[in-house]
Amino acid sequence: MRIEPFELERWFGKYEHDADIMLAESGIRSLPASRFDTDPGKLGYVIPTDGDPDFREGVAERYDRSAEEVVFTCGTQEANLLAMLATLGDESHAVVVTPTYQSLHALPRSIADVSTVELDSPDWALDVDAVADAIRPETELIVLNNPNNPTGNYHSAESVAALYDLAADNDAYLLCDEVYRLLADDPIPPVASMGSRGISTTSLTKAHGLAGLRFGWLAGPPEIVDAARRWKDYTTISPSIFGQHVARQALADEETILDENRALARDHRERVGEFLEEHGLDWHEPVGVNAFPTIPESFDGSKEFCRTVVEEESVVLAPGDLFGFDDRFRLGFGLPTDELVEGLERVGRVIDAHAD
């Protein structure tokens, strides 16, 4: 099993720790620990190792599934890894909708053969027929991220249902990374609730503002969840006891938390839209807190632009080249408002200073 370097994380590793403002973070601003009881009692393993059964039962209800069809994980990243290990082998094939978070195509590529189907810019529409054309007899998995990272496009319920039917008709599974789903004002049903061929992965990292919990889950059909559970014995074994303890409280207060975070996202989306219009940059207005606008014309590629911004104004952006689009960059606007305002002002200074 060979895995390619995670270029986005290496970019962040190079710049974010020394920079003043991280304007490429893809989640909502973090909630304070003081909002929760952080004493879980004894620091042992979570037993059983896939998470407390009563808590899993509550999460499973979101998908019309049972506790045995949910595994708690260390964030969405582990959930995606387990899902791919559970579905793919060296004789398998996967179809991945891109652009997307690198692990969603790098992980399956490390295990199986992969075909990619690109969203249609500039509105990043999902072409279900193109996915159908990419399917082979050995296709085991179709991979989608909805809402999409980096573009912020939210594929409709009709499009996702069509993709699910396509997977089911070909004896494949549809895996949907839904980590941004609850930032939508009107979230569509999760894929794992659509039937026996649907797998959903998510966490409390992005929509709930609890990245430090490293708490997520995988929901899906029994044969996939059972295989994921067996693989989990070789990864993290048990979810974090702190993560599970605080996650219970967060989900109990979920409506309040999501109302706050959606309001922040709406306000910040409007601010970013005004900034981009002022500087003549195009975007597809997103769901969630990721924007994927065009770079200024005066720069030769996304890395040159993002490198100039961080070197001149100490603000980190994510080059679109890392997602396969060198004429764009990812801008995360879920951070605290004062940091967003300051970050946009600094980026604007760079754009103005280098204008032709």
LINRAJO-V400357 format. One record per helix or strand of 2 or more residues. SS is the DSSP state (@ for helix, = for strand). FROM is the first residue (numbers start at 1). TO is the last residue. If there is no record, write none. Layout:
ss = (SS:SS)
from = (FROM:FROM)
to = (TO:TO)
This chain:
ss = (@:=:@:@:@:=:@:=:@:=:@:=:@:=:@:@:=:@:=:@:@:@:=:@:=:=:@:=:@)
from = (7:21:33:53:67:70:75:93:103:113:128:139:157:173:181:191:198:211:216:222:241:254:290:302:315:318:320:328:337)
to = (15:22:35:63:69:73:87:98:111:118:134:145:169:177:183:193:203:213:219:232:252:278:294:313:316:319:323:332:353)
